[in-house]
Amino acid sequence: MKITQDVNECINRLFTYFEKQSKMNYRRYKSSKKEIAYALNIPLNSVYGALKIDASKTQENKKKKVNTCPTKLDNFDLMTIRETIHKLHGNGQYVSLRILQRHLREKDVHASKTTLYRAISEMGFKYYRNHGKRYAKETVDIVAARNSYLRNLRKYRSEGYEIIYLDETWVNANHAIHGTWTENRKGPLGIILPNCNECDRFIPSGKGSRLIILDAGSADRGFVPDVGQVFLSKTKSTDYHDEMNGKFFNKWFEETLMPALPEPSVIVMDNAPYHNLKTEDSWYPKTNNRKAEVTEWLKKRDLDIDPTKTKAELLRMVTLHRPPQKYKTDDIAHQHGHLVLRLPVRHCELNPIEIIQAQEKAYVARRNTTFKMKDVKRLFLEAKAGVTTGDWAKACQHVMNKVEDRFWEAGRLNEEVPPVVISFGSDSEIEYESEQNVSGESESENVAENMDDGGVANEDSSADNIDVCSVCDCENPPGSESDAIVDWVGCDLCERWMHAKCTGREIDVSASVVKCVDCVRKLYNR
């Protein structure tokens, strides 16, 4: 709306008048400018223009501040979060989102409380209450899996196995360091010097094409010779794991990696889906299968099926008799005389190849000037050729002396946290205690002494007190002869005994508490 000079003068007089009347009770609007717009029936921006006020800088038109915290955290940020929580626990401090956020800002990790909550939940942390206060603590399963991994890894090292670390990573065509020194032409120099579009470094927007890298190495030999794979991604997915598949990985694992490894070796890898393809004999029906398929699966195992049972009852029988989980990579490694050891979930900092791959990607980022895929691939191969056996040895020594020791200490700190009481009902409570007996061994270790390597009880251990199985209510498991040797398994929670065959799974006696199927359901609401 065009405002004439007379209207401008009128607006200024009205503004002076309403400002004088601001102490009176009658005001339609708190703002004098809005009062003028209402009285003259003109837009509010016209009032600002007449008063020579920038409407975009006024309090009425200020936009809400946008949260600049990132919504995603990379692997290094997750490593920093876990390390910070463990350090706070080691200092005797309880951890809340506000406290964690403050400590992370000091380490240049900025994230909102919602992002932190999502991240630590996916990493296996859980909130517990202690005398009315909530604190973050890792779940029992995460701690047990990590301690089991560290214990097995140290065992294999003492037995003389060579530890081979395996992982995949990616490099984008526009992968570069964004920070650089540049000339400031916004000050007084901007009046004298003309604008220069070629004075600043140009980095294309977006990430560009992507290279997928698959490799393996160890502290003794560095990269395993002639096994690395570098290929161009053909998908538009933001996650490079979508480019890999089980067929390609198993073929590379069997035909390329296995012949290049000496015996004996232990291959350490993460829990990516294409690493954990199950064998055919490990399959068992689930809820998405039809009742006829469930019945057929049970009949193949010589189990008596009542035709009146529902699908839910049959699936419960499947749970009790399902086979142990076996993976194709484990079978391939065993055929060549090797072993496979899987990292705990979301613990990439325990894999030294992460440090080596970060070193390679940093080399590419510092020298990437053309942002073309052929040049990026050339730079990456140069970076790989520059990684020495000494670099591998330093990375493995760093993980062994600092990361692994810190996780061992974190495992002991979790035992010192007050016990968590989980009630199964009004009559029974189960309490987990971190105290150890007089001999210095925990109760689970005492149970393990009475069991053989297969996780079943020896015949000499309290077999006289066993009458019938708590699963099948029989002295002998289904399908076995009366005089056959029967293996038994005991649950540390409910103190019931059952046939090893009826459990349908291998019991890990190295776990802190040996649990049966029923107790697992009650603990985790399954």
ZATI-432422 format. One record per residue: x, y, z of N, C-alpha, C in turn. Coordinates in steps of 0.05 Angstrom, whole numbers, plus 32768, in hexadecimal, padded with zeros to 4 digits. Each point is the difference from the previous one (the first is absolute). Layout:
<atoms>
XYZXYZXYZ ...
</atoms>
This chain:
<atoms>
80117FE880007FEF80188000801280198000 7FFB80127FED801080187FFE7FF680158013 8013800B80107FF980148015800A801B7FF7 7FEE801480008008801B7FF8800D800E8017 800B80187FFB800E801080147FED80088016 7FE780077FF97FEC800980147FF97FE98013 7FFD7FE87FF47FFA7FE9801180177FF98012 801980037FF680177FFC8011800180128018 7FF980197FFB7FFF801480167FEA7FF98014 7FEA7FF77FF57FE97FF8801280087FE88011 800E7FED7FF480087FE8800F801380088017 801380117FFA8012800980157FF3800F8016 7FEC80117FFA7FF1800E80157FF07FEC8011 7FF37FEC7FF27FF17FEC800F80127FF08012 80187FFA7FF680127FF08010800880108019 8005801A7FFD8007801180177FE980018014 7FE780017FF57FE8800280127FFD7FE68010 80017FE97FF27FFC7FE7800E80167FFA8014 8018800A7FFA80157FFC80147FFA80108019 7FF480187FFE7FF9800F80177FE97FF3800F 7FEE7FF37FF27FE97FF3800C80077FE3800B 80197FF97FFF80077FE480097FFC7FFB801D 7FFE801680107FFB7FFD801D7FE37FFE8006 7FEE80037FED7FE47FFF80057FF77FE37FFF 7FE87FFA800B7FF77FE580027FF57FF57FE5 7FF480117FF07FF47FF77FE780157FFD7FEA 80067FE87FF980127FFA7FE97FF67FE77FF2 7FFA80027FE67FF87FE87FF280177FED7FFB 8018800B7FFB80187FF17FFC8016800A8012 80127FEF8008801780098010801380107FEF 80017FFB7FE68013800E7FEF7FF280187FF3 800D801780017FF580187FF47FFF7FFD7FE2 80137FF27FF480007FFC7FE37FE87FF07FF7 7FF97FEC800F7FE87FF17FF97FE680108003 8000801280147FEA801280057FFC80127FE8 8016800B7FF57FFE80117FE97FF57FF17FE8 800B7FE87FFB7FF67FF07FEA7FE27FFA8002 7FF77FFB80197FE37FFA80037FF080197FFC 80098018800A7FF180187FFE7FFE800A7FE3 80157FFD7FF08001800A7FE47FF87FEA7FEC 7FFD7FE7800A7FF97FEA7FEE80157FFC7FEA 80198000800880167FFC7FEC80117FE9800A 80107FF47FEF80127FEA8008801480098015 80097FED8011801480078015801B80077FF3 80077FF37FEA801A80067FF38001801C7FF6 7FE8800B7FF88000801C7FF7800680138017 7FF77FF98018800680108018801E7FFF8005 800C7FE87FFE801D7FFE8004800F80117FEB 7FF67FFF7FE8800E80107FEB7FFE801D8004 7FE98009800A7FFE801D8005801180098017 80037FEE8014801180078017801D7FF97FFB 80067FF57FE8801B7FF97FF8800C7FEB8013 7FF07FEC800680087FE9801180007FE77FEF 80157FF0800380027FE77FF27FEE7FEC800E 7FEB7FF77FF27FED7FEE800D800C7FE58007 80157FF77FF1800C7FE6800580108000801A 80078017800B8011800180187FEF80068019 7FE680037FFD7FF0800780177FF97FE78010 7FF8800480197FFA7FEA80127FE87FF07FF6 7FEC800D7FF37FE87FF37FF780057FEC7FEA 801680057FF080057FF07FE880187FEE8003 800B7FFE801880177FEF80047FF87FE37FFC 80117FF17FF27FFA7FE37FFB800B7FF08018 7FF47FEA800480097FEE8015801B7FF57FF9 80127FFF8014801B7FF77FFC80007FE27FF9 800E7FFA7FEB80017FE47FF680167FF1800E 7FFA7FE8800A80147FF0800D80157FF67FEC 80198006800480157FF97FED800E7FE68008 7FF77FF38015800D7FE780087FFB7FEA7FEB 80147FF07FFA7FFC7FEB7FEC7FED7FEB8009 7FF27FF47FED7FED7FEA8006800D7FE57FFE 80197FFE7FF5800D7FE77FFE801C8003800C 800A7FEA800B801A7FFF800C80107FEA7FF2 801980057FFA80107FEC7FF3800C7FED8014 80107FED7FF6800B7FEB80128013800C8015 800F80147FF88013800D80137FF1800F8016 7FEA800C7FF97FEF800D80157FF57FEB8013 7FF77FEA7FF67FF67FEB801180157FF58012 80197FFD7FF680167FF78011800580148016 7FFF801A7FFA8004801480147FEA80008015 7FE77FFB7FF87FEA7FFF801380047FE98014 80067FE87FF580047FE98012801880048013 8015800B7FF58018800580117FF980158016 7FF080147FFA7FF9801480137FEE7FF48016 7FED7FF07FF97FEF7FF3801480107FEE8013 80137FF17FF580107FEE8010801280108013 800B80177FF68011801180107FF0800C8017 7FE780097FFB7FF0800B80157FF97FEB8015 7FFA7FE87FF77FFB7FEA801380197FFB8011 801880007FF380187FFB800F800680158015 7FF680197FFC8003801580137FEA80008015 7FEE7FED7FFF7FEA7FFE80137FE980137FFB 7FFE800B7FE77FEA80127FFA7FEA7FF17FF1 7FE8800880067FE97FF57FF17FFD80117FE6 7FF57FF37FEC7FFF800C7FE57FE380067FF9 7FFB80197FF97FE680087FF48006800C7FE5 7FEB80057FF18004800C7FE5800C801B8002 7FF880108014800A801B8002801E80008007 80087FEE8013801C7FFE800880107FF67FE9 7FF67FEB7FF2800E7FF57FE9800480147FEA 7FEB80107FFB800280157FEB801580158006 80028007801A801480148008801C7FF67FFC 80057FE78008801B7FF57FFD80077FFB7FE2 7FED7FFA7FF080057FFB7FE48007801A7FF1 7FF4801680098006801A7FF3801D80078004 800B7FF88017801D8006800580127FF07FEE 7FF57FE97FF4800F7FF07FEE7FF780057FE3 7FF380167FFB7FF880097FE57FEC7FEC7FF3 7FEF7FF480117FEA7FEF7FF67FE6800E8008 7FF2800C7FEC7FE8800F80057FE87FF07FF6 7FED7FFB80127FE87FF17FFA7FEA80088013 7FE77FFF7FF67FEA800680117FFA7FE98013 7FF0800580147FFA7FEB80137FF07FE97FF3 7FEF80077FEC7FF27FEB7FF280137FEE7FF0 8013800C7FF380147FF07FF180117FEF8012 8008800B8017800F7FF180147FF07FE9800B 7FE7800580067FEF7FEA800A7FFE7FE97FEC 7FFB80077FE77FFE7FEC7FEB801A7FF17FFD 8017800E8001801A7FF47FFB80077FED8017 7FFE8008801980087FEE80167FED7FE98003 7FE780047FF87FED7FE9800180087FEB7FEB 800780087FE880097FED7FEB801B7FF48007 8010800D8010801A7FF580087FFE7FEC8017 7FE87FFC800B7FFC7FEC80157FFF800B801C 7FFE801B80037FFE800C801B7FE280018008 7FFC8000801A7FE58002800A80008010801A 7FE9800D80057FFE801180187FF67FEF8017 800D800280177FF87FF280187FFC80158016 7FF17FF880147FFA8012801780107FF68018 800B8012800E800F7FFA80197FF980158015 7FEF7FF980137FF8801380157FF380197FF4 7FEF7FFC7FEC7FF280177FF4800E800D7FE9 801A7FFA7FFC800F800D7FEA80037FEC7FE9 7FFF800B7FE880027FF07FE8801D80037FF5 800C7FE97FF9801B80017FF580027FEC7FE9 801380057FEE80037FEF7FE980147FEA8006 7FF97FE87FF780107FE980047FFC7FED7FE9 80157FF27FF87FFD7FED7FEA7FF17FE7800A 7FF07FF47FED7FF17FE9800780127FE88005 7FF67FEC800E80107FE9800780097FF17FE7 7FEF7FFE7FEB80077FF27FE88018800D7FF2 8000801B7FFE8016800D7FF3801A7FFC800F 80008003801A80187FFC8010800A7FE37FFE 7FED7FED800180087FE37FFF800C7FFA7FE4 7FF4800A7FEB800A7FFB7FE5801C800C7FFD 80048018800A801A800D7FFE80167FF18010 7FF97FF8801980137FF2801080077FE57FF4 7FEC7FF27FF480047FE77FF4801380037FE8 7FFC80157FF0801280057FEA801D80058009 800380118014801B8006800A800D7FE7800B 7FF17FF0800F800B7FE8800B80097FEC7FEB 7FF07FFC7FEB80077FEE7FEA8018800B7FF0 8000801A7FFD8016800C7FF0801B7FFC800F 80018004801A80187FFB800F80087FE38000 7FEC7FEF800180067FE37FFF800D7FF87FE6 7FF5800A7FE9800C7FFA7FE6801C800B7FFD 80048018800B801B800B7FFF80147FEF800F 7FF87FF7801780127FEF801080067FE57FF3 7FED7FF67FF080047FE77FF2800F80037FE6 800880187FF8801180047FE97FF280057FE6 7FE6800580017FF180077FE88008801C7FF5 800180037FE68003801A7FF57FE4800D7FFD 7FFE8018800A7FE6800E80007FFE80117FE7 7FED7FFA7FEF7FFB800E7FE77FE780118003 8003801A7FFB7FE9801380037FF580067FE5 7FE680007FFD7FF280037FE77FEA80158002 7FFD80117FEC7FEB801380007FFC800D7FE5 7FEA800E7FFC7FFA800F7FE87FFF801E8006 800580107FED7FFD801D80037FFA800D7FE5 7FFF801A7FFF7FF7800E7FE88011801A7FFD 8001800A7FE8800C801B7FFA7FEF800D7FEA 7FF7801880057FF0800F7FEC801280107FEE 7FF580067FE8801080107FED8005801C800A 7FEE800B80108004801B800B800B8000801C 800D7FEA8007800C7FFE801B801880128002 7FFE801580118016801480027FFD800D801B 8016800E80088000801080187FF4801B7FFA 7FEB8008800D7FF280187FF9800C8019800C 800E7FFE8017800C8017800C801A80097FF2 8003801A7FFB8018800A7FF38002801E8005 8018800B7FFE8004801D80037FF9800E7FE6 7FF1801580037FF780107FE88001801D8007 800180117FEC8002801D80037FE5800C8007 8000801180147FE7800D80097FFD801A7FF0 7FEC80017FEE7FFB80187FF07FE7800F8008 7FF77FF980187FE8800E800A800680198010 801A80038007800880178010800780187FEF 80138010800A800880187FF1800D7FF97FE5 800D7FE87FFE800C7FF97FE67FEC7FFC7FEA 7FE77FFA80087FEC7FFC7FEC7FFA80197FF0 80068017800A7FFB80197FF1801580047FEB 80197FF78005801680047FEE80027FE97FEC 7FFF7FE7800B80047FE87FEF7FE67FF77FF4 80007FF97FE77FE77FF67FF37FFA7FE3800A 7FE87FF87FFB7FF87FE58007800F7FEC7FEF 80087FEA800C80117FEB7FF37FF37FE58005 7FF47FF57FEB7FF37FE6800380147FE98001 801980057FF680137FEB7FFF801480008017 7FFB801380138011800280177FFA7FEB8016 7FE87FF580007FF87FEC801480007FE47FF3 80037FEC801180007FE57FF77FE47FF77FF9 7FFD7FF27FEA7FE67FF77FF77FFD7FE28007 7FEA7FFA800E7FF97FE480077FE47FFB7FF6 7FFB7FED7FEF7FE57FFB7FF67FED7FF98016 7FE780067FFC7FEB7FF980147FFA7FE37FFE 7FF57FF580157FFA7FE3800180187FEF8005 7FFC7FE6800080167FED8005800C7FF47FE7 7FF17FFF7FEB800A7FF57FE77FFF7FE28000 800E7FF47FEC80017FE37FFE800F7FF48018 7FFF7FE68003800B7FF3801780107FE77FF9 80177FFD800D80107FE87FFD7FFB7FEF8019 7FFE7FE67FFC7FFD7FEC8015801A7FF28003 800B7FFE8018801A7FF380057FFB7FE98014 800B7FE97FF97FFF7FE88011801D7FF68003 80097FFD8019801C7FF9800480037FF2801B 80187FF5800480077FF18019801E80038005 80077FFF801A801C8002800780057FF8801D 80198000800880087FF8801B801880108009 80077FFD80198017800F800B801A7FF57FF6 80017FE67FF9801A7FF47FF8800680057FE3 7FED80017FEE800580017FE47FF580197FF3 7FF18011800E7FF380177FF47FE87FF67FF0 7FFB800C7FE97FEA7FF77FEE80077FE47FF5 7FEB7FEF800080047FE67FF4800480047FE2 80157FF67FF4800680067FE47FEA7FF67FED 7FF980107FED7FEF7FF87FE97FE47FF78008 7FF5800B80157FE57FF980077FED80198000 800C80187FFF7FEF801880017FEF80037FE8 7FE8800A80047FED80057FEA7FF7801E8001 8002800D7FE97FF8801C7FFD7FEE80027FE7 7FE7800780047FEE80017FE97FEC80178004 7FF480087FE97FEE801780007FE47FF88008 7FF4800F80117FE57FFB80087FEC80067FEA 7FEC7FEF7FFD7FED80037FEB7FE48007800A 7FFD8003801A7FE68007800C8000801D8009 7FE9800B80047FFD801B800A7FFA8001801E 80037FEA800E7FFB7FFF801C80158010800F 7FF9800C80168013800F801080117FEE8012 7FF87FE78003800F7FED8011800F7FED7FEE 801B8000800380107FF07FEF7FFC7FE28005 7FF57FF980177FFB7FE380067FEB7FF57FEC 7FEF80117FF57FEC7FF57FED800D7FF77FE6 801980087FFA800D7FF87FE7800B7FE38003 80077FF88018800A7FE580057FE97FED8002 80067FE67FFA7FEC7FEB8003800F7FE78008 7FF07FED800B800C7FE7800A800E7FEF7FEB 7FF580007FE8800B7FF07FEB801C800A7FF8 8002801A7FFC801A800C7FF980157FFC8017 7FF78005801880137FFF801780097FE38004 7FEE7FED800080087FE4800480137FF67FEA 7FFB80097FE780127FF87FEB801C800B8004 8001801A8007801A800C8006800D7FF38018 7FF07FFA8014800B7FF48019800C7FE57FFB 7FF37FF07FEF80097FE47FFB80167FFF7FEB 7FFD800F7FEA80127FFC7FEA801880138001 7FFE8016800E801680148001800E8001801B 7FF180038015800C8003801A800C7FE6800C 7FF07FEB7FFE80097FE7800D801A7FF57FF5 80057FFF7FE6801A7FF67FF7801880128008 7FFB8019800680168012800680088000801E 7FF17FF2801180058000801C80107FE88009 801480048011800E7FE9800B7FEF7FF38016 80077FE880077FF27FF28016801180018019 7FF4800380187FE4800680047FFB801E8001 7FE880097FF97FF9801C80017FE48003800B 7FFB8018800C7FE68007800A7FF780197FF1 7FEA7FFF7FF27FF680177FF17FEC800F8011 8006801A80067FEE801180107FF080117FED 7FE57FFF80037FEF80107FEE7FE880098011 7FF180147FF57FE9800B800E7FE77FEF7FF9 7FE9800A80087FE77FF17FFE7FEF800A7FE9 800C80087FEA7FF180087FE87FEF7FE87FF6 7FE880057FF57FEF7FEA7FF8800D7FED7FEC 8010800B7FED800D7FEF7FED80177FF0800B 80098006801980137FEF800E7FF37FE9800E 7FE7800180057FF27FED80117FEA7FF07FF1 80067FF87FE77FEC7FEF7FF280007FE4800D 7FE87FF780077FFE7FE7800E80007FE97FED 80087FE8800A7FFF7FE87FF07FE47FF57FFE 7FFB7FEE7FEE7FE57FF67FFB7FF67FF08018 80117FF1800E7FF77FF180177FFB80118018 8007801A7FFF7FFA801280177FE5800D7FFD 7FF27FFB7FEA7FE6800D7FFC7FEB7FF38011 7FEE8010800A7FE97FF6800F7FE880137FFB 7FE77FF680017FE980117FFA7FFC80158015 7FF480167FF67FFA801780127FE280077FFD 7FF98017800B7FE3800780007FF680067FE5 801180077FED7FF680057FE47FFC7FE77FF0 80087FE9800A7FFC7FE77FF27FE47FF58007 7FF67FEF7FED7FE57FF4800480027FEA8014 7FE87FF9800B7FFF7FEA801480097FE67FF4 7FFA7FFB7FE680087FE77FF4801F7FFE7FFE 800D80177FFB801D7FFF7FFF800C7FFC801C 7FF4800B801480097FFB801B7FFD7FE38008 7FE97FF47FF97FFB7FE4800680137FEE7FF2 800680057FE680127FF07FF1801C8002800C 800980178008801A8003800C80037FF0801A 7FEB8000801080007FF0801980007FE27FFB 7FF17FF77FEC7FFF7FE47FFA801A7FF57FF6 801080117FF2801A7FF77FF680137FFA8017 7FFA800B801880117FFB80177FF47FEC8013 7FED7FF07FF67FF47FE9800F7FF3800A801A 7FF280167FFF7FF2800A80177FE37FFA7FFD 7FF37FF780167FE47FFA80007FEF80197FFE 7FF080027FEC7FF080187FFB7FE37FFA8006 7FF4801080127FE37FFE80057FF180117FEC 7FEF7FF47FF07FF2800F7FEB7FEE8016800A 7FF97FFF801A7FEF8015800C800F80198008 801B7FFF8000800F801780097FFF80167FEC 80018018800A7FFF80187FEF801C80067FF6 800180147FEE801A80087FF48012800B8016 7FF5800F80128010800C8016800D7FEA8011 7FF17FEB8006800C7FEA800F80157FF17FF1 7FFC7FFD7FE580157FF37FF0801980117FFF 7FFD801A7FFE801880127FFF800F7FFF801A 7FF27FFB8016800E7FFD801A80117FE77FFF 7FF57FEB7FF480107FE77FFE801880057FED 7FFD80107FEC801680067FEE8016800F8010 7FF8801280118013800F801080107FEE8012 7FF37FEB800B800E7FED801280127FED7FF1 7FFB7FFC7FE680107FEC7FF1800E800C7FE8 8001801A7FFE800D800B7FE8801E7FFB8001 800C7FFC7FE9801C7FF97FFE801380178007 80187FFA80088013801680058006800F7FE6 8006801A8003800480117FE9801C7FFC7FF5 80027FF97FE780197FFC7FF2800180127FE8 8018800B7FFB800380147FEA80137FF47FEB 7FFB80087FE7800F7FF67FE9801D80078002 800680198009801C80088003800F7FEF8014 7FF27FF88016800D7FEF801380077FE57FF4 7FEE7FF47FF180067FE67FF3801680037FEC 800180167FF0801580037FED801B8003800E 8001800F801580198004800F80097FE6800D 7FED7FF0800A80077FE7800D800B7FEC7FEC 7FF680007FE8800A7FED7FEB801D80077FF9 800880198003801B80077FF9801280028019 7FF67FF780178010800080188001801A800F 7FED80127FFC7FFF801A800D7FE780028012 7FFF801680107FEA800580117FF5801C7FFA 7FE7800580077FF4801A7FFD7FF7800A801B 8008801980077FF8800D80197FF2801A7FF9 7FE78003800A7FF080177FF9800280158016 800280197FF78001801780137FE58003800E 7FFF800A80187FE68007800C7FF280167FF0 7FE6800180027FF080127FF08008801D8007 800580107FEB8007801D8002801980048011 80147FF17FFB801A8003800D801680007FEB 7FFE80127FEC801480017FEB801B800A800A 8001800D8018801A8009800A80127FE98008 7FF57FE8800280107FE88007800D7FF57FE7 7FFC800B7FE9800B7FF67FE7801680147FF7 801A7FF88000801580137FF97FFF80087FE3 7FF37FF17FEE7FFF80087FE47FF1801B7FFD 7FEF800780137FF2801A7FFF801480178001 80167FFD8010801480148001801080027FE6 80067FE97FF4800E80007FE77FF0800C7FEA 7FE67FF97FFF7FEF800C7FEB7FFC801D8003 7FFF800A80197FFE801D80058019800E7FF6 80177FF380038019800B7FF6800080027FE2 7FF67FEC7FF27FFE80007FE37FED80167FF6 7FE98002800D7FEC80147FF7800A801D8006 801080038015800B801B8005801480077FEA 800F7FED7FF7801380057FEA7FF180097FE7 7FEA7FF37FFA7FF080087FE97FF4801C8003 7FF6800680187FF380198005801380187FFD 80197FFC8008801480167FFE800980057FE4 7FFE7FED7FEE800C80027FE57FEB80007FEA 7FE67FFE80077FEB7FFF7FEC7FFB801C7FF5 800780067FE87FFC801B7FF47FEF7FFF7FE7 7FFE7FE97FF37FF17FFE7FE77FE37FF68005 7FFC7FF180167FE67FF580077FF57FED7FEA 80137FF27FF37FF87FED7FEC80067FE4800B 7FEF7FED7FF980027FE5800D801A7FF27FF9 800A80047FE780197FF27FF98017800B8010 8000801A80068015800C80107FFD7FF8801D 7FE77FFE800A7FFC7FF7801C80097FE38003 7FFB7FEF7FED80097FE58002801F7FFE7FFF 800C80117FF0801D80007FFF800C8009801A 7FF48015800C800A800A801A7FFC7FEB8016 7FEA7FF17FFF7FFC7FEC801580147FE97FFD 80067FF87FE880147FEB7FFC801C800A8009 800580197FFC801A800C800A80007FFF801E 7FE98007800C7FFF8000801E80037FE4800B 7FF57FEC7FF380037FE48009801D7FF77FFD 800D80087FEA801C7FF87FFD8012800D8014 7FF78017800B8011800E80147FFC7FF5801C 7FEC7FEF80057FFC7FF5801B80147FE98004 80108002801480157FED80067FF77FEC8015 80117FEB80037FFA7FED80168002800D801B 8012801480028002800F801A7FE6800E8007 7FF3800B7FEB7FE6800E80067FEB7FEC800A 80007FE87FF47FEE7FEB800A80067FF8801C 801A7FFD800680087FF8801B7FF880158014 8004801A7FF97FF8801580137FE280008005 7FF07FFC7FEA7FE3800080037FF77FE98011 800B7FE87FFB7FF87FE98011800A8003801D 8017800C8004800A8005801B7FEE8014800E 7FF780147FF27FEE8014800C7FE67FF38009 7FF47FF07FEF7FE77FF3800780047FED8018 80177FF17FFF80047FEC80158006800D801B 8010801480018009800B801A7FED8015800B 7FF1800E7FEE7FEF8015800A7FE27FF97FFF 7FF77FF97FE87FE37FFB7FFC7FF77FE7800F 800F7FEA7FFB7FF87FE6800D80028002801E 8015800C800A80038003801D7FEB8011800C 7FF880157FF27FEB8012800A7FE57FF18001 7FFB7FEF7FED7FE77FF0800080007FEB8016 80187FF5800680017FED80167FFA800F801A 800B801880037FFA800F80187FE280088001 7FF580077FE97FE380077FFF7FEF7FE88008 80087FE87FF97FF17FE8800880007FFC801D 80178006800E80007FFE801D7FF08016800D 7FFF80177FF47FF08016800C7FE37FF97FFE 7FF77FF37FEB7FE47FF87FFE7FF87FED8016 80137FEF80097FFA7FEE80167FFD800E801A 800C801880037FFF800E80197FE780118003 7FF180047FEA7FE7800F80017FEC7FF18011 7FEF800D80117FED7FF280117FEF7FED7FF0 7FF87FE9800C7FF27FEB7FF27FE5800A7FF5 7FF87FF47FE97FE780067FF47FED7FEA8006 7FEA8006800D7FED7FEB80097FE97FFF7FEB 7FFC7FE97FF57FEB7FFB7FEC7FEC7FED800B 7FE7800980037FEB7FF0800C7FF17FF17FEB 7FFD7FE580047FF07FEF7FEE7FE47FFE8009 7FFA800780187FE57FFD800A7FFF8009801D 7FEA7FFA800D7FFD8009801C80107FEE8013 80077FE87FF8800C7FEC8012801E7FFD7FFB 800A80087FEA801C7FFA7FF9800E80197FF7 801980048009801180157FF6801C7FF57FFB 800C800A7FEC801B7FF87FF9801280188002 80167FFD800E801280178005801C7FF97FF6 800A80117FEF801B7FFC7FF68013800F8012 80147FF3800A8013800D8012801C7FFE7FF3 801080148004801A80007FF580157FF68014 7FF77FF8801880137FF68014800A7FE47FF8 80187FFA8007800B7FE67FFA80047FF0801A 80027FE67FFE80037FF08017801C8002800C 80047FF1801680198003800F80187FF77FF0 7FFD7FED7FEF80167FF57FF0800880137FE9 7FF080157FFB800680137FEB7FF47FF97FE6 7FEF7FEC7FFF7FF37FF87FE77FE280058002 7FF480097FEB7FE3800680007FF17FE67FFF 7FE5800280057FEF7FE980007FFF7FF37FE5 800080107FEA7FFF7FF47FE5801A7FF17FFA 80178008800C80187FF17FFC80007FE6800E 7FF37FFF80187FFD7FE7800E7FEE7FED7FF1 7FEB800B7FF37FEF7FEF7FEF80107FF57FE9 801180127FF480107FF77FE980137FEA8006 800A7FFF801980137FEB80077FF37FE47FFF 7FE67FFF80047FF27FE77FFF7FF57FF97FE5 8009800F7FEB7FF77FFB7FE580177FFB7FEE 7FFB7FF17FEA80157FFA7FED800180167FEB 80117FFD7FEC800380157FEB7FE780057FF0 7FEE7FED7FFE7FE880047FF17FEB800F800E 8004800980197FEC800F800E7FEC7FEF800D 80057FE680057FED7FEE800D800D7FF58019 7FEF7FF88012800B7FF7801A800D7FE57FFD 80167FFC8010800E7FE680017FEF7FEC800F 80057FE77FFC7FF07FEB800D80068000801E 8018800A800880077FFF801C7FF480168011 7FF480147FF37FF78018800F7FE27FFE8005 7FF97FFC80197FE48001800A7FED7FF27FEE 80087FEB7FF27FED7FF27FEF7FEC7FEF800F 80077FFB801A7FEE7FF080107FE7800F8007 8001801B7FFF7FE8801080077FEE80057FE8 80077FF67FE87FF080057FE87FEC7FEA7FFD 7FE680077FFE7FEB7FEC7FFC7FF580017FE4 7FF380167FF97FF480037FE68008801B7FF4 7FFE80027FE6800680197FF27FE980148005 8006801A80047FEB801480057FF380087FE6 800A7FF77FE97FF480077FE67FED7FEB7FF7 800A7FE77FFE7FF07FEA7FF57FF47FEE8016 80078005801A7FF57FF0801780067FE27FFC 80177FFA7FF580087FE47FFD801D7FFD800A 80077FE78006801B7FFA8009801380017FE8 7FF77FF67FE9801080007FE87FF580137FEB 8010800D7FF07FF680127FEC7FF17FF17FEA 7FEE800D7FF17FF07FF37FEB80127FF57FEB 7FFA7FE77FF7800F7FF37FEB80197FF28009 80067FFF801A80187FF380097FF97FE6800E 80137FEE80017FFB7FE6800D80028004801F 7FF57FEC800E7FFF8002801D801B7FFE800D 80137FF17FF3801A7FFC800C801580137FF4 7FF780147FF1801380137FF3800B80148015 8018800A7FFA800C801480127FF3801B7FFB 7FF6800D80157FF080187FFE80118018800A 800180157FF1800D801980087FEB8013800C 8007800C80167FED8012800E800C801C8001 7FEE801480028008801C80027FF0800C8017 800D801080117FF3800D80177FFE801E7FFC 7FEA800C80087FFB801D7FFE8008800C801B 8010801580008009800D80197FEA8011800C 7FEB80077FF17FEC8012800B7FE97FF0800E 7FF47FEE7FF17FEA7FF1800B80097FE5800D 801A7FF97FFC800C7FE8800C7FF27FE77FF7 7FF680007FE87FF47FE87FF480137FF37FED 7FFD7FE57FFD80117FF17FEE7FF07FF67FE9 800D7FFD7FE97FF27FF87FE880147FF27FEE 7FF57FF07FED80117FF27FED800E80157FEE 80197FFB7FF9800E80127FEE7FF280007FE5 7FF47FE97FF87FF27FFE7FE67FE780118001 7FF2800180177FE7800E80028004801F8000 8018800980078004801D80008001800B7FE4 80087FF07FED800180097FE4801680137FF9 801280058013801680137FFB80177FFA8011 8018800A7FF880187FFC8010800180158016 80047FF78019800180138017801D80098003 800480198002801B800C800380068001801E 80107FED800A80067FFF801C801380178008 800D800E7FED8011801680077FF080198006 7FE67FFF7FFB7FEF801880077FFF8003801E 7FF9801980087FFE8005801D7FEA7FF0800D 7FEA7FFC7FF27FEA7FF1800A7FF57FEE7FEA 7FFE7FE680057FF67FED7FEC7FE180008003 7FF280077FEA7FE3800480017FF27FEC7FED 7FEA7FF680087FEF7FEE7FEF7FEE80127FEF 7FF17FF37FEE7FEF800E7FEE7FEA8010800E 7FF47FF480147FEA800E800F800A8018800E 80187FFE800D800B8017800E800880177FED 800A7FF87FE9800780157FEC7FE780107FF8 7FE97FF17FFC7FE7800E7FF87FF780138017 80027FF780187FF780118017801280188004 801A7FFC7FFC8013801680037FFC80167FEC 7FFC7FF87FE7800080137FEA7FE480037FF3 7FEB7FF6800E7FE480047FF77FFD7FF67FE4 800B7FE87FF97FFD7FF57FE67FE87FED7FFE 
</atoms>
